[in-house]
């Protein structure tokens, strides 16, 4: 699967040769996944902090606040198994891949909870710039129940840069 979308969660920095693409131990990924419905614009609602994301509000087409300019990155994603299972490997830099695992997904593809190859990578995504409190709290609880340290979540303030 190739994509050129505004997926804010696919972040290049965890893509290193030593990085696994498998989901973390005891994490179940979404089954009955439809990649065509998943593609498109996603907003990053919350994430764990990583130096590679600092300054970017969205990824693929993200505003770098330090440089005060838009930046884009195009990546490739491939299923690690069946295309109906939301476990992918993604790359923005040549032969280096990282895990991209959808572990919670709204039936209407309005919001998602995504993790990397270990419990140090987590994103809450939405098709809209904000999520209602009940949905947000439920996703945080799901992450916590799966062993993620949700106290480390950074809540992203969406801005209107052009």
Secondary structure as GFF3:
##gff-version 3
##sequence-region A 1 162
A	DSSP	three_ten_helix	12	14	.	.	.	ID=ss1
A	DSSP	alpha_helix	35	38	.	.	.	ID=ss2
A	DSSP	beta_strand	43	48	.	.	.	ID=ss3
A	DSSP	three_ten_helix	51	53	.	.	.	ID=ss4
A	DSSP	beta_strand	61	64	.	.	.	ID=ss5
A	DSSP	beta_strand	69	72	.	.	.	ID=ss6
A	DSSP	beta_strand	76	79	.	.	.	ID=ss7
A	DSSP	beta_strand	87	93	.	.	.	ID=ss8
A	DSSP	beta_strand	96	105	.	.	.	ID=ss9
A	DSSP	beta_strand	111	115	.	.	.	ID=ss10
A	DSSP	beta_strand	122	126	.	.	.	ID=ss11
A	DSSP	alpha_helix	133	145	.	.	.	ID=ss12
A	DSSP	three_ten_helix	150	152	.	.	.	ID=ss13
A	DSSP	beta_strand	153	155	.	.	.	ID=ss14
###
